[in-house]
Amino acid sequence: MNVLDVKEEVALHAMVEDFFRSTFSTDNPIVTEAVKRMLAAGGKRLRPRLTLLAVAAAGADPSRQLHLAAYMELIHVATLIHDDVVDRADTRRGVNATAVDYGNRVSVLAGDYLFAWIFKNVTAGYPAPIPHVLSATLADICDGEVLQLRALGNLDLTLEGYVEIARKKTASLFAASARCGAIAGGATPAEIAALAAFGEAFGIAFQMRDDLLDMTSDRDTVGKPVGNDLTERKVTIPVIEALRAGNSALRARLDRFYRDGDAAVAAIAAEIVQHGGLTATHAAIARYTERARAALEPIRGGPAKEALAAFADALLSA
Amino acid sequence: MNVLDVKEEVALHAMVEDFFRSTFSTDNPIVTEAVKRMLAAGGKRLRPRLTLLAVAAAGADPSRQLHLAAYMELIHVATLIHDDVVDRADTRRGVNATAVDYGNRVSVLAGDYLFAWIFKNVTAGYPAPIPHVLSATLADICDGEVLQLRALGNLDLTLEGYVEIARKKTASLFAASARCGAIAGGATPAEIAALAAFGEAFGIAFQMRDDLLDMTSDRDTVGKPVGNDLTERKVTIPVIEALRAGNSALRARLDRFYRDGDAAVAAIAAEIVQHGGLTATHAAIARYTERARAALEPIRGGPAKEALAAFADALLSA
């Protein structure tokens, strides 16, 4: 049995939104307010939708796992609240964030409270190994972010090193979202492994697409300035691919930019495009999207499987 | 059977230190380094010692629960790492912290990673309800810290309001340390409740003593400047008690100090002492220490019970 109707994915998404709007609340009003603000700022709720699709793919009723799905989004929200904590250096460079309104101290506490609140609920309501999967995932996310901090401005970062960071900081939560949905839906071990593998490949492609949008979109589309990653000295996949194809002049120019910020970020982005950074990134996204689709092989055919494949394909239309 | 010998408490403390020095390690070298630095800075390891005494009070072998005990200290360390995150305002007031060396971003990530690492280990190695007790405790700690932030400079904070904050931000972890030790040691429900109640009363008295030391000790003894709580506009129990006994002039003076920082902190501390703030705080500590001792009533007599009572009594000698 595969209970998910194609139109139901839209209905499930609406249920997630409705849950956040009307049911979600913590015992701490400041935290509840901060979370609702963050949720209202946008987002496609991909993580909870992935959880619900995994539940459906296992043949169970996704509407019974709305809370579990919501926790996946809330882990993401908690990491976003903590991402907003700024350093002194950042304030000098004029970075703006939630922390500006609430203060760093409150941002740290609100994120901590949210993590604790999620684990409190998950340990009370879900069997092993779900609480363990979620805490291990949070460790991976933090580990990935520390690796990313250490790799800032490092033009020797390899594609493999980049993928390892993306796998930990981004894909691990997509993998956990699918894995936990599969477990809660009573999937077989083979199905659980397949859905987790789908989530991981999807998550890596998702991060690559995010890097690509940073080079091409405007502030209105992605909600942050173009080339924001470059300004933050992140070595993203378009940079790695442009360096691979490019010449020593490009390398020297990027090196100076990361060190001194001596050029307009739009000019740097244009050079990366010119050296094939976007084309190669599109190809990498296609590889991981294909890997995600292939991972679905052991999943029984039906609308949930189709919806998951469509999720992956949507990453290609950037 | 009560396996703890009186001298063994010293040996257990040494085992905790040894565990941190030689065995403790996470997969993230930056986090391991930050934790070891924080542990090397001092501390009496009261939380893990409480866990091990609770194990012994239940009649089990405490040396088999060293890891569980260590997690209690590490939760404390993770909150300290996050306490070091500074606001812009703080940097203007010249506050110094670990975050100065590592940066706010790294402090946030290191604390997050440590929380996640602890929960990952606890969910893998300990049965219900231990993982739930620990995540609920972390929620309490954050909730208490948010309440404390909201109460900064509020001269209308009552003793009840103060105790509620202390119970959440400080005593909850002492209570959880004792509770989890009791559970892991196979204590009866009555013993578990008694040891948790001991931890809570002990923790409240501990916080009151900490407040008192802030008024009386010098930088060398407590590792931070005298009157640090006053500078941070915390309304601690000596302040509440002095206001209760004091006159409207004291209230106006404190109000001005919290608003404008217009007086030397040592002069303000002296006024609080003069209005009986310390005497009344000593009395409150004695009340909660007595409550902690009374909570031990259901525990079978023996060296572990005696060691716990001695722990409580040690808070009286400030």
Interface residues (C-beta under 8 A of the other chain):
Chain A: D27 N28 I30 V31 T79 H82 V85 V86 D87 R88 A89 T91 G103 N104 R105 V106 V108 L109 A110 G111 D112 Y113 F115 A116 W117 F119 K120 V122 T123 A124 A128 P129 P131 H132 S135 A136 L138 A139 I141 C142 D143 E145 V146 L149 R150
Chain B: D27 N28 I30 V31 T79 H82 V85 V86 D87 R88 A89 T91 G103 N104 R105 V106 V108 L109 A110 G111 D112 Y113 F115 A116 W117 F119 K120 V122 T123 A124 A128 P129 P131 H132 S135 A136 L138 A139 I141 C142 D143 E145 V146 L149 R150
